[in-house]
Amino acid sequence: MGLPVSERVARRKKILVLYHSQSGTMARLAHCFAQGAAREEEVAVSLKQAREAGLDDLLGCDAIAVGSPEYFGTMAGMIKDFFDRTFEAARDKTVGLPFVLFVCAGNDGRGALAQMERLAAGYKWRKVQEHARVVGPPTAQDCAAMEELGQTLAAGLAFGIF
Ligand SMILES: Cc1cc2nc3c(=O)[nH]c(=O)nc-3n(C[C@H](O)[C@H](O)[C@H](O)COP(=O)(O)O)c2cc1C
């Protein structure tokens, strides 16, 4: 017999899925990621736009997934704004936080990924999965891959692998 529901809920680990989207592409991918993660019942998933997220969201999570479109060769300004707002207060408190990145782009996306990798290194987060890059309009396969990425992160957390 498993634990009582109240205990299971109290012990649930949390994934923060943080994203920005101007015209909907990343919103769609982030929802796919969150949907995949939510298949793991032992893990709670919080899907938030970067502009609506703050320090408490970051300090309250056990893993973070960050989704950004590439704009002008780098991450979206609202994603950087989130990091700007939280860095000083969170830098010593999130060392080792498991993270994964996903990017969408018109034709590249590598600049955004590289810059976000640098930011994550500043926080000393721990890369636990290969990051994802979707170029052009997402296909059904891209969405399925995002769901799988989310589910894998959640399963790793639930089983204590990450
Ligand atoms: C202002 C702006 C700048 C962009 N710069 C790039 C870029 O540097 N490299 C690239 O591959 N795509 C670029 N794109 C395309 C977007 O990354 C792509 O359309 C993405 O899917 C948009 O995501 P969203 O719908 O979630 O906003 C740019 C789009 C905009 C609006």
The ligand as an ORCA input file, in Angstrom:
! r2SCAN-3c Opt
* xyz 0 1
  C      12.285     40.256    -33.037
  C      12.579     38.878    -33.531
  C      13.878     38.467    -33.666
  C      14.180     37.174    -34.115
  N      15.474     36.783    -34.210
  C      15.748     35.511    -34.605
  C      17.108     35.068    -34.643
  O      18.042     35.779    -34.316
  N      17.348     33.788    -35.030
  C      16.334     32.930    -35.402
  O      16.613     31.787    -35.757
  N      15.042     33.338    -35.348
  C      14.729     34.596    -34.956
  N      13.420     35.003    -34.874
  C      12.353     34.038    -35.150
  C      11.771     33.468    -33.853
  O      12.785     32.881    -33.052
  C      10.730     32.396    -34.152
  O       9.725     32.934    -34.973
  C      10.136     31.832    -32.873
  O       9.434     30.661    -33.181
  C       9.211     32.822    -32.207
  O       8.707     32.250    -31.028
  P       7.375     32.803    -30.344
  O       6.251     32.554    -31.329
  O       7.191     31.943    -29.130
  O       7.569     34.241    -30.034
  C      13.124     36.291    -34.452
  C      11.785     36.719    -34.310
  C      11.520     37.998    -33.851
  C      10.076     38.434    -33.684
*
